Amino acid sequence: MRRYGMVIRLRPEHRETYLRLHAAVWPAVEKTLREANIRNFTIFLHDDLLFGYYEYVGDDHDADQAQIAADPQTQEWWKLTAPCQQSLATEGSDGQWTPMSEVWHLADKV
């Protein structure tokens, strides 16, 4: 299992829309994420920053990300959520969300 963290800005004028959408994420989108080996996907909100976290349990992250991106229901979902977000990523980089580097992790004691 590998942990991923990412950040993006929430456009204040779209806050209510974004929160409403995520109060009832489409089951087809959740199914696609699970089939792509994503677990414990969580999005946190602080002021106008969204922090996303998920655990990846597969063997080919790039292929599974491509599977998610190719899913028609997910593409429709992104059409609704994308206007709510402002990327913090460097221009020309892949994706909307900016990847974060893990600095510390409290592991379970064995």
N, C-alpha and C positions, 0 to 999 in steps of 0.2 A: 504494500500500500504506500502511495506517495501523496503528500499533502500539497495543495495549491492554494495560494492566496492572490487576490487581485483587487484593484480599486478602480473606481470610476466616479465622476461627479454626477449627481442628480440635479437636473435642471429644476430650480425652485418652482417655476410656473407649471411643471408637470408632476409635481410631488404627489398630488392626490390620485392622478391617473396611475402612476407607477405603483403606489401602495394598493390601490384597488385591484389592479391586475395581479399583483403578487399575493393578495388575499385569497385568490382562487386560480392558481396556476393550472393551465389546461392539463388534464390527465395524459393526453398524448405526448405533451412535451416532457412531463415527468417520466413517462415510460421510455422515451428515447434516451433520456439521460441515464436511466438505470441500465438500459441495454448497452450503453456505451461505457459501462463500468464506472460510472460516477456514483459516489455514495456521500451521504452527509453533506449535501450541498446546502449552504447557509448563506444568506445575505444579511448583513448588518447595516444599519443606517446611523450616521452621526452627522448632524447638521445637514450639509448637502453632499456628503461623501458616502458612497456605498462601498462596503468591503465584502467581497465574496470569498467563500472558503469551500473547498470540496476535497474529498479523498478519492483517489483514482486507484482502482484495484485490477486494472487490466495490464496487458503486456505491450500495447502499442498506442500510446497516448495520441500521437498525430493521426493515426487511422481512425481512432474513436472520435476525435474532434471533427474529422472530416465527415464521419457518419452523422454526427449531430447537425453539422452545417448543411448537409444534403437533405435532411428531413423536411418535407413540405410544411408540416404543422409547426415545426420550430422556426422555419423561415417566416411564416405568418405571425408567429409570436414576436419575433424580432422586429417585424415591421411596426408593431404596436409599442414595443419597449424602447427601440432605438431613439425615437425623438425625445424620450424622457431623459436621455443620458448625454453627457458630454465627456468624450474621451480625454484622459490625461496622458495617453500614450504619445510617444515621439512620432511626429509626422512621418508617414511611410512605413510604420511598423504594422504588423498584423493585428487585427482585432480591435475592438473598442476598449475592452477592459485592459488595464495595465497590470502585467504580472508583478508580484511582489516577491522579494527574497525572504526565505525563512531565516530568522535571526536566532530563535530559541524555541525549544519544544520541551515540555515536561512529559517525559515518557513514563509509561506504567512501570512500576518497579517489579522486577522479576524475582 
